[in-house]
């Protein structure tokens, strides 16, 4: 499409409304990041935020591409499209692709279901499905309707969030695959959050500075005069404690004082530990994953049971909404890959590299890329063959012919 046509048919989710709103760009000024994910329902005051953040970081570390497949459904190359740029480089003017994907997962864990909205497209999605996506945003779903959803979305034109009514056909609606464990009202995660909030309340009460004293006076308090005398004695001790530099007071030898601000005996901490271990087992997470000391088998189980379902849900929904049926029949797809060498120690990398090159699975330059080294300029480094074996006569023949041509050219010049 020509540049003039793109300008003529360009579509923006905020601007293409009836009537078209008039924005005073740059008017709104904020002292904090207005599009940053802010957790709700008490999640921001709980330690479960660290679990959400760990999962979101691991999902964002997985590479996603708008790809071209062969007839057998195998990945051949990444398509140079604006959608692929949103998935690999920049999702919008504020977020990189990694930050956007982290935003998606954090919002999904908090809300249970989020929307990925194509804000800027080349053609109005309500008119045609053959459009290119130039920017993506994460939106909070406010209302569900048969064919539409109302989404609260950040408008980077004015720096504020707005509510938009959008058709479901153009919005990728991502539901948390772990909804039953995390977001259900009586799920393990919600029960753990409630227990943690109770523990915070008890900690605030114990640290409020109250002494919680009971004073036993040497007389029976039944008449009104005795009550007034006891109240006067209580206030006298309060004045001594508050007015003293070190909080010291004196009492009569016949008075007895009992202090109550000792730890409350309950099984709340045991319940929290039990719910935490149950939650970790249901999510496929262990404490070693969070502190970075997990072994290969533990990490593989974590990626297969926790990360892969979330990534699959995101990719499948974007594939369903952002790629037309025609594009899918032309072998276009949205794929994801996890680097299997990130968890490989240096001691094992040499053995793995030898096996991959010897069995003609990877070239030497591909192994050098995994190690972060520059590719070698040697032509043999790009050949997919076993370097431990000498070249056969048939393989040497083309090289010998090239060398003969070079020698003949040199003789003719002489």
Rosetta blueprint (number, residue, H / E / L):
1 X L
2 X L
3 X H
4 X H
5 X H
6 X H
7 X H
8 X H
9 X H
10 X L
11 X E
12 X E
13 X L
14 X L
15 X L
16 X L
17 X L
18 X L
19 X L
20 X L
21 X L
22 X L
23 X L
24 X L
25 X L
26 X L
27 X L
28 X L
29 X L
30 X L
31 X L
32 X L
33 X L
34 X L
35 X L
36 X L
37 X L
38 X L
39 X L
40 X L
41 X L
42 X L
43 X H
44 X H
45 X H
46 X L
47 X L
48 X H
49 X H
50 X H
51 X H
52 X H
53 X H
54 X H
55 X H
56 X H
57 X H
58 X H
59 X H
60 X H
61 X L
62 X L
63 X E
64 X E
65 X E
66 X E
67 X E
68 X E
69 X E
70 X L
71 X L
72 X L
73 X L
74 X L
75 X E
76 X E
77 X E
78 X E
79 X L
80 X L
81 X L
82 X H
83 X H
84 X H
85 X H
86 X H
87 X H
88 X H
89 X L
90 X E
91 X L
92 X L
93 X L
94 X L
95 X L
96 X E
97 X H
98 X H
99 X H
100 X H
101 X H
102 X H
103 X H
104 X H
105 X H
106 X H
107 X H
108 X H
109 X H
110 X H
111 X H
112 X L
113 X E
114 X E
115 X E
116 X E
117 X E
118 X E
119 X E
120 X E
121 X E
122 X L
123 X L
124 X L
125 X L
126 X L
127 X L
128 X L
129 X L
130 X L
131 X L
132 X L
133 X E
134 X E
135 X E
136 X E
137 X E
138 X E
139 X E
140 X E
141 X E
142 X E
143 X E
144 X E
145 X L
146 X L
147 X L
148 X E
149 X E
150 X E
151 X E
152 X E
153 X E
154 X E
155 X E
156 X L
157 X L
158 X L
159 X L
160 X E
161 X E
162 X E
163 X E
164 X E
165 X E
166 X E
167 X E
168 X H
169 X H
170 X H
171 X E
172 X E
173 X E
174 X E
175 X E
176 X L
177 X L
178 X L
179 X H
180 X H
181 X H
182 X H
183 X L
184 X L
185 X L
186 X L
187 X L
188 X H
189 X H
190 X H
191 X H
192 X H
193 X H
194 X H
195 X H
196 X H
197 X H
198 X H
199 X H
200 X H
201 X H
202 X H
203 X H
204 X H
205 X H
206 X H
207 X L
208 X L
209 X L
210 X L
211 X L
212 X L
213 X E
214 X E
215 X E
216 X E
217 X L
218 X L
219 X L
220 X L
221 X L
222 X L
223 X L
224 X H
225 X H
226 X H
227 X H
228 X H
229 X H
230 X H
231 X H
232 X H
233 X H
234 X H
235 X H
236 X H
237 X H
238 X H
239 X H
240 X H
241 X H
242 X H
243 X H
244 X L
245 X L
246 X L
247 X L
248 X L
249 X L
250 X L
251 X L
252 X L
253 X L
254 X L
255 X L
256 X E
257 X E
258 X E
259 X E
260 X L
261 X L
262 X L
263 X L
264 X L
265 X L
266 X L
267 X L
268 X H
269 X H
270 X H
271 X H
272 X H
273 X H
274 X H
275 X H
276 X H
277 X H
278 X H
279 X H
280 X H
281 X H
282 X H
283 X H
284 X L
285 X L
286 X L
287 X H
288 X H
289 X H
290 X H
291 X H
292 X L
293 X L
294 X L
295 X L
296 X H
297 X H
298 X H
299 X H
300 X H
301 X H
302 X H
303 X H
304 X H
305 X H
306 X H
307 X H
308 X H
309 X H
310 X H
311 X H
312 X H
313 X H
314 X H
315 X H
316 X H
317 X H
318 X H
319 X H
320 X H
321 X H
322 X H
323 X L
324 X L
325 X H
326 X H
327 X H
328 X H
329 X H
330 X L
331 X L
332 X E
333 X E
334 X E
335 X E
336 X E
337 X E
338 X L
339 X L
340 X L
341 X L
342 X L
343 X L
344 X L
345 X L
346 X H
347 X H
348 X H
349 X H
350 X H
351 X H
352 X H
353 X H
354 X H
355 X H
356 X H
357 X H
358 X H
359 X L
360 X L
361 X L
362 X L
363 X L
364 X H
365 X H
366 X H
367 X H
368 X H
369 X H
370 X H
371 X H
372 X L
373 X L
374 X L
375 X L
376 X L
377 X L
378 X L
379 X H
380 X H
381 X H
382 X H
383 X L
384 X L
385 X L
386 X L
387 X L
388 X L
389 X L
390 X L
391 X L
392 X L
393 X H
394 X H
395 X H
396 X H
397 X H
398 X H
399 X H
400 X H
401 X H
402 X H
403 X H
404 X H
405 X H
406 X H
407 X H
408 X H
409 X H
410 X H
411 X H
412 X H
413 X H
414 X L
